[in-house]
Amino acid sequence: MTTQTPAPATRPATAAAASDPRSLLLRHRDFTLLWCGEVAGKFGASVTGIAMPLTAITVLDAGTFEVGVLAAAAWLPWLLIGLPVGAWVDRWPRRPVMLASAGFSTALFAAVPVLAHTGVLSIGVLLAAAFLGGVAAVFFQTAYTAYLPRILAPEDQAEGNAKLHGSASAAQLAGRGAGGLVAHAAGTVNALLVNSATFAASAACLAAIRHREPARPRTPRPRGALAAEVREGLALVFRDPWLRTLTLFSTASNVALIGLQTLQVVFLVRTVGLDERTVGLLIATTGAGGIAGAFAARRAATRLGTARASLVFELGVGSLTLLTPLTTAGWGLVWFAAGGFATSAGVVAGNVVKVGFHQAYCPPALLGRVGASTAFLNYGIIPVGALLAGTLGTALGPRTAVWITAAGVPATALILWFSPLRTVRDLPTRNPTPAHA
């Protein structure tokens, strides 16, 4: 594999452009289009994140375990194909991969309401849609992570990551609220049409981006080359103490976070006694924490250092997740809003720091594979977390299961506390491991 160097005509913003005091959204057309496409996709995915379990619960009378299986299906593709997709993305131009994924998702989520209106909607149909949407997400997210550093100069990447994460959190906030409102007004199944429309908008934005990656020479690859490239990405993650620590933390943390997310709709509908509209609006309020976390991340990382900021966000702020299981009807809903706000703030702020670290630290030629290797572990464990949450909710009841998963959020952050992060101010910005051709 050869390391890519952008051609002069398609080079990302220069240092002079990066010194422009205006926002990236005002001075970088391609980033603005990528930003619009990502925000549209996050909005639609958030609507679906509410509409899917609501459809299963209110239309198909699904139980807690079935809701857990539905959540697991969306993340299972990361476990099945996450590693080879990373190697493929390092071979292919990234933008066409994102375009194909967005187009496929547009058709997929438009098909589910059609099937519902023909009378064939079932848990099996929802599971298939969730799984296939997850397949598209693996390709899109892996390509997107590797593509962003290609259109932004290094000086702009911190601002770009913060804007993308902050705006994505805002879109998720609006999407969760809209999911409940659309489900209440037009029916839970019809809410999936919103996701189809936003993927279409995302594809249109990506198609308008002018930046083109340089052509890659086609070289014959020996048998077993794909497996060797996958092993190379995994080896770098496990050899490197910084990548290994952050990957192990994210993997463990995702078990608790997806468990909590899987249970929240069941908990609010069946234990607290809320309707669809209130569920959507309440979950939307927690997304405001993600916006706050995204905008706090850069300032905290500058003032405290990236390593210390990670500990503050993941362990300190994350501990407030324990407010969530205190939720009751009436004024007791404040506990859910406060706990969810803190969880979103800690997770998003931590992710801004981690994404910036990966983009600065990983060799460009291995970025797709390293991203896929970490995603394989981080996201591949999510089906286990979803199924575990469904099992706990069925056996112990939703509230007890929410207590267990909420406690897991700060508990897993102890991995960072007992790691090299506690001994330094900043995460390193250069990997001593050379990229292999």
N, C-alpha and C positions, 0 to 999 in steps of 0.2 A: 504494500500500500504506500503510495507516495503522499507526502505532505503537500496540502494545497497552499498556493500563494495567490491571492486575488490579482487578476490582471489590473494594470493601471486604470483602465476605463471603468472597472467595476469595483475599485477599492472602496472600503468603508470610509466613513468620515475621518478626515485627518485630524492631527492634533490641533491645527488652527481652527477647524470647525468645532472640535470638542471644547475649545476655549470660549466659543460663542455663549454669552450669558443667557440667551433665550432657551426655553424648554426644548427638549428633543422633539416634542410633538409639533413645535412650530418650525423647526429648521431641518428636520430629517423626514422627507416624504416616505421613504420605504419603511422606516421604523413606525411612522404613524399608521400606515396601512397594516403592518404586522400587528400593531397594537389594537387596531379596530377589529381585525379578524380574531385575535385571541379573546378580546373582551366579549365579542358576539358569541363565540363558542362557549365561554364560561357561563354567560347568562343562560343560554339554552340548556347546557348541561345541568345547571342548578335547578331550572324548572323541572327537568326530567328527574332529578334527584328527589324532588318532592312528589311529582306526579306518579312515578313508577310504584313506590311503596303504597301511596294512597290508593292507586288503582288496585293493587293486590289486596289491600285490606278492605276497602269499601265496596269494590265491585266483585271481586272474586273470593272474598271472605277468607283470605289467607291467614295462616297462623304466624306466630312469632318466628318459628324456625323457617317457614317458607320465605318470609321477608329476609331472613339472614342468607338463605340460599340465593335469592335474587340479587342481593348486594354482592355476594361472592362471585356470581357469574360475570359481573361487569369487570372484575379485576383478575379473573382467572387467566385471561390471555397473557398478562405480564409473566405469569409463571410458565406458560406453555411456549410462548414465542419471543419473550422479551430479549433473550440473549442473541439469537440469530438476527433479529431485526436490527440490533445495534451494529452488527457487522455489515449488514446490507446497507444501512443508512450511511456508513462510512464509505461505501462504494458508489452510492448514487447521489445525484443532485438532490438537495433536501427539499426545495420548494415544490417540485412536482409530486414528491411523496405526500406532502401536506395537502396539496390540491386534491389528489386522488382520495385521501382519507376523508376530507371534508365533503367531497361529492358523494362518496359512498354513504356517509352518515346522513346526508340530506335525504337520500332515497329511503334509507332504513327507517328513520323515525317518522317519515310520512306514511310508510306502509302499515305501521301498527294501528293507527286509528281506522284505516281502511279495512283491515282485517277485523277490527272490533265491530264495525258497522255491518259486516257480512255475517256476524254471529259466530266467529271462530276464535274469539279471544279466549285465552286460557293462560294459566301459569306457565305452561310450556312455551307459549308464544312470547310472553314477557321475558322468560329466561333466554330464549334465543336472541331476542332483540338486545338484551343487556350484554350478552356474550359477544355478539357481532359488533356492537358499538364499542365494546372494550378492545376488540381486535383493531378497529380503526384508530382508537385512541393510542394504542401502543405505537403504531407507525407515526401518527401525527406528533405525539409528544417527544418521541426520540429524535425525529427530524427537526422539530422546533428548537429543542435544547441545543442541538449542534449548529443550527442555522443562525441563531441570534448573534453569536460573536463574529459571524461573517459579514454582517451588515453594519455593525457598530464598531467604532474605534475602541481600544481598551479604555481610554479616558471616559467614554460614554457608557460603558457597560454597567457600572454601579447605578447610574441614574435610570438606565433602561430597565434593569431588573426591578428596581423599586417601583417604577411607574407601571410595569406590567403586573407585578404582584398586587400593588395597591388597587389598580383599576380592575384586575380580575376579582379581587375581594369585593369591590363595589358592585361589579356585575353579578357576583354570586349572591350578595345581599339582595339586590333587586330581583334576581331570578327566583330566589327562595320565596320572597313575598309574592311575586307574580305567580309562582307555581300554585300557591294556596288559593290566590284569588281566581286564577283561570280555572283551576279544578273546581272551585265552588260555583263559578258562573257558567262555564261551558261544559263541565264534565272532566273528570280526571284523565280520561284517555285522550281527549282532544287537546289537553295541555302539551302532549308530545309533539303536536304540530309546531309549537313555538320553537322547539329544539331543531326541527327540520329547517325552519326558516332561518334560524341563526347560523346553522352550518352553511346554508346557501350564501348568506351574507359574508361569512368567513372565507368561503371559496372565492367570492368576487374580489374581496380585498387582496387575497394572496395572488390572484391572477394579475392584479394591477401593479404589483411590485416590479420595479425596473431592474433591480440588482440581479445579475446572473452569476452563478458560480462558474469558475473556469472549467472548460471541458476536461474530463479525466481520461487519460490514455487507457485504452483497453489492453490489458496485459493478461496473458494466459495464466490461469491459477491452477496449481497442482491439486490433485485430489486431497481432500482433508484441509484445504486452505480455510474454509469457513470455520471449522472447529478450532483451528490454530488461532484465528483472529479472535474468536470468542474467549479462548483460554488466555490470550494476551490481555484482554480487557479485565477479566476476572483476576488474573495474577497481579496486575497493577493495583487493583482495589485492595486485595488481601495483603500484599507486601507492604503497602504504604501505611504507616501508623495513623495519619490524619484521615485518609479516605476510609480506612478500616473502621476507625472510631465512629465517624459520622454515619457510615453506612449501617453499622450494627445498631446505633442509637435509633436511626430512622426506621429500621426494620422492626425493632421492638416497639417503638412508639406507635407505629401504624397499627399494630394489633389492638392496642387500647383505643386509639382514635377511631378506627373504622368500627370497632365494637360499639363505641358510644354513638357514633353516627347511625349505625344500623338500628339501634334500639330507640332513638329519640322519637321517631314518628309513632311507633307502637306505644311507647311510654306516654307521650302527650295525648294520644287519642284514647287509649284503653285504660290507662291508670289515672291520668289527670282529668280526662273527660272533655277534651277540646274538640271543636269542629275543624274542618279542613282549612277554612279561611284563617282562623286564629293560629293554627299550627304553622301555616306559611308565614304569617306576619311575625310570629314569635321567633321562628328560626331565622327570619330575615334580620331581626335586630341583632342577633349574635354575629352576623357577618360584618357589622360595623367594626367589630374588633379587628378583623383582617385589614381593613383600611387603615385603622390607627396603627396597627403593627407594621404595615408596609412603610408608612411614612416615618415611623419612629426608628426603623431599622438602621438607616444610613446615619442618622444623627447619633444614635447610641453606639454604632460600630466605630464612628470617628472619635467619640468622646471616651468610650470605655475600652475600645479595641474589639476586633471581631470575635476573638475567642471568649472574652469576658461577656460581651453582649449576648453571645449564644447561650451561655449559662444563665444569664438574667432572664432571657425570654423563655427558654425551654424549661428551666427548673423553677425559677421564681414566679413568673407570670403563670406558667402552666399549673402550678399548685392550686390556683383558684378554680380549676376545673371541678374541684370537690364541692363547689356550691351547687352544681347542677342537680344531683339527686335529692336535694332538699326541696325541690319544686312541688308546689301544691296549687290548687285552683285559687283564683282571686289574686290577692296581693302576693301569694307565694310564687307566682310566675316570675317575679323579680329575680328569684334565685337562678332560674334557668337563663334569663337574659344576662345576668352578671357572669355566671359561670361560662356560658357560651361565648360571651364577648371576650373574656380573658383567654379562653382556649384558642379562639380564632386569632387574637392578637399575638399570642406566643408562637403559634405554629407558623403564621405568615411571616412574622419578623424573622424567626429562625430560618425559614426557607430562603428569604432574601439574602441573608448572610451566607448560607450554604451554597446557593446557586452562584453567587459572585465568587466564592472560593473555588468552586469546580471550574468555572470558566477561566479563571486566572491561573490555576494550578495545573490543570491537565494538559498534556501535549495535544495540540490541535488535531494531529492525525489520529489520535486515539479517543477524541472527545465523544464521538458517537458510541463507541464500544464501552467506554467507562460509564457514560450516562446510562446505557442499557444494562450494564452489569449491576450498577447500584439500583436502578429501577426494578430489575429482575428480583433482587432481594427485598427492596422496600415495598414494591407493589405486589410481588408474588406472594408475600405473606398475608396480604389483605384478605383473600378468601378464607384463610384460616381464622382470622379475627372475626369476620362476618359470621361464619358458621359457629364459632365458639360463642359469640354474642347471642345468636339465635338459640343455641342449646341452653345457655345460662338463663335466658329469658323464659324459655319454656319450663325449665326445671325449678327455678327459684323465684320467678316473677320478674316483670320488667324493672321495678324499682331496685331490687337487690342487684340485678345484673348491671344497672346503671351505676350503682355504687362501686362495683368491682372494676368496671371499665374506666370510670372516672379516676379512681385511685391509681390505675395503671399509667396515666399520663405523666404525673410527676415522678412516679417510681422509675419509669424507664429513663428519665432524664438523669438519673444517678450514674448511668453509663458515661455521660459526659463529665460528671464531677470526678469520677475515679479514672480519668484519662489524662493524656498530655495537655488537654485544653485548660485544665486548672492551673497549669504551671507557666502559661504564657499570656501575654496581652493580646497578640494578634495571631491569626492563622497565617501560615506561610503563603506566599504568592507565587512561588516558583517550585516546580517539581524537578528534582535532580535527575529523575529517570528520563533518558532520551527517548524520543518517539522513534519507532521503528518504521522503516520504509516498507 
